[in-house]
Amino acid sequence: MPLTNGDAATGISQVVPEQRILDYNTALDVLRDEYTSPDGLDAKTLLDSRINGGLTYNDFLVLPGYIGFAASTVALDTPVTKRITLKTPLVSSPMDTVTEHSMAIHMALLGGLGVIHHNCSAEDQAEMVRKVKRFENGFILDPVVLSPNTTVAEAKALKEKWGFGGFPVTENGLLRSRLIGMITTRDIQFHPTPSDPVTAVMSTDLVTAPSGTTLAEANSVLSKSKKGKLPIVDPTNNHLISLLSRSDLMKNLHYPLASKLPHSKQLICAAAIGTRPEDKERLKTLAEAGLDIVVLDSSQGNSIFQTEMIKHIKTNHPDLDVIGGNVVTTAQAASLVAAGVDGLRIGMGSGSACITQEVMAVGRPQAASVFNVSSFAAKFGVPCIADGGIQNVGHIVKGLALGASTVMMGGLLAGTTESPGNYFVSHEGQLVKAYRGMGSIDAMEDKKAGAATKTSKQSNAGTARYFSEGDRLLVAQGVSGSVLDRGSVTKFVPYLLAGLQHSLQDIGAKSLGELRKGVQDGTVRFELRTVSAQAEGNVHGLHSFDKKLYS
């Protein structure tokens, strides 16, 4: 019995006077029969530039769906190229203030991918690739092997170079030679005589496994032993065949989502190159270091230089996957798809430190770019990376909803511990880290790539990316600045992933594939946001607040 001003009354309360009240049990039937046009807009209508103009991520929202599952069950597996799938859709940008070996290692450990920048010499870049590939292994098929004549000082130098201190010692210092001992960090750490041979301090009480042992069996032997390394030997002559590391066993436990090759168990590594003739030699060096994915780094990917480079790679390095770009139109994408790319990178002028759209008046708003290019590329099975404009979890969700398989982040990761560079305190007393666009004057004048030679401008990744190698006067397409400290990616990336899973739960999608399918068939809906709606969707009306994103 409804109450009116606290008094009992007969009848039923009505929102609209004299409106007929329907049986609540028929609500779903009424929705189906009378509301034939669902709320919001489908993606194609939303992103129609002739109707709504060019949209970016802040211009729209995804409408909620039905929650029938836990956020933790949302699957984030997604392809980054035609042949390689990641457990998470996050990629770090090939910028010299974002991705070197430390970022690439940790992004791969967390299920994503790091693309090593090329604003350095080919040898330095290859060394970073080797560090990524050696960080985690199944059976280590090419271990660093010492000879009996190697000194303690040389062993310490190798530890500094590679970041690990466990080395097998064989009769002639080569693989497939008789194993005579193992050197560990504990053996050499406090040894007083650096000139002594390693045979004076090496361990000879070894636990080994015969060749033919499976990885699971070898891991079982290693977990039961108290050793840091398990040599795999030929039982007939004790020749060293390969090596297994306890640290790799621990990494498997701590990083179950790690992006690894199925056969070698090594981390997947990507690196960027330009499209100049000398980049073919750089690529050869990187391929020899173990590179898995090459990213062609250009602000405008629809060029004869890029299509020829794609064909060169496909002919001379068929085992490498190639990601082309950057592109923002279907016409640009078609040229690279026809040339044979395994993935595309979408974005022009949308990065936080990029001013291409302002200076060159060329580019496209990122949401429009991602939807149009990824819709076209999907017809040919080519995954796309949404590169630029990512400022928060919501932008990641929107980029993926519009068809991108992965998102690439620069500024969002530049303030983390794993990015290159040092922290400093800003004038406001905040802890910050330097960050610059690759089109900034600072980046284009950096001499590391050219080793300060007369051709350093031609060898610079910034000038090559923006086709400025031959310019007498450099025109900036990026800026230099700083970003706030974000801590380690080992905490920041899990926050991004948890936020992504909760967002997909709100949308009602159990996986990224289901999200993209829902967008394609129109069941996932969108809504345009006015300026007032954007203000409403942010913090407002408070005197002060503390915006802590995760704990």
Secondary structure, DSSP 4 states (H G I P E B T S, - for coil): --EETTEE-SS---SSTTPPPPPGGGHHHHHHHH--S-SSB-HHHHT-HHHH-S--GGGEEEPP----S-GGG-B--EESSSS-EESS-EEE---TTT-SHHHHHHHHHTTSEEEE--SS-HHHHHHHHHHHHHHS-SSBSS---B-TT-BHHHHHHHHHHHS---EEEESSSSTTSBEEEEE-HHHHTT-S-TTSBGGGT-B-----EETT--HHHHHHHHHHSS-SEEEEEETTTTEEEEEEEHHHHHHHHH-TT--B-TTT-PBP-EEEE-SSTHHHHHHHHHHHHT--EEEE--SS--SHHHHHHHHHHHHH-TTSEEEEEEE-SHHHHHHHHHHT-SEEEE-SS-STTB-HHHHH-----HHHHHHHHHHHHHTTT--EEEES---SHHHHHHHHHTT-SEEEESHHHHTBTTSSS-EEE-TTS-EEEEEE-TTSHHHHT--TTTTTSTTHHHH-HHHHHTT-TT-SS---SB-EEEEE--B-HHHHHHHHHHHHHHHHHHHT-SBHHHHHHHHHHT-S-EEE--HHHHHHTS--S-S--------
